[in-house]
């Protein structure tokens, strides 16, 4: 069971929303789909959920082609769109019963109760959806995506509008679901990707520019190394300008240097030697990790 895309292209008029994309996502894996606005993320999700057809290429869910077997694909996918479409005049429990009825679920009442508990709607299920906050509406949307126990879950901005407590609860729920199902989620919140996702795919202008684990992205996409050095004494940054492979030196305060060097070259021994020669005592030396946000900007800059 998996999501599989091969040479997928989608054209709107003169614009290529997706440009010859190929990827595969396996069960038990939570994949974050990242990209600037207009990169093609939502188009990819709409094709996989059978909302729109591709211009060319192939897309399948659990080996079912999304064009030839669209009804069967919809049965095994749970989908939460970015703009969560809900019937606002329905009560929460009524709405979930309605969605479950469409799927012809056996023992519908117990399944609705299970979804209410799973998504933390116990205090809100007697209310009309129109009376809910945005965060609770997101929970209702997630509950409808899960109610038929799909094997594949596609979530477009699933934590939009959640407060910090709700955010933690929904993240834990997605992690739990991801242990058994194939999960793809799109988000602009980089911390969310690092907290939830096993794998990150970054799309820019319809093309995949990165596809790897978060750890490997941090390791492989460095144009420079940054060291933060704290000294016991006041330090003159000019002493270190003679070091080879230095890109820049900043001085955050009188006893600290921030040194940027070429990636892949370890300048720490040279720093220690120079400090010793000038009778400087290094108290701490730390390598600064590039954030996922910095990597994202680096890969998607024009």
Buried (B, 14 or more C-beta within 10 A) or exposed (E): BBBBBEEBBBBEEEEBBBBBBEBEBEBEBBBBBBBBEEBBBBBBBBBBBBBBEBBEBBBBBBEBBBBEBBEBBBEBBBBBBBEBEBEEEBBBBBBBBBBBEEBEBEEBEEBBBBBBEBBBBEEBBEBBBEEBEEBBBBBBBBBBBBBBBBBBBBBBBBBBBBEEEBBEBBBEBBBEBBEEBBBBBBBBBBEBBBBBBBBBBBBBBBBBBBBBEBEEBBEEBBEBBBBBBBBEEEBEEEBBEEBEBBEEBEEEEEBBBBBBBBBEEEBBEBBBEBBEEEEBEBEEBEEEEBEBEBBBEBBBEE
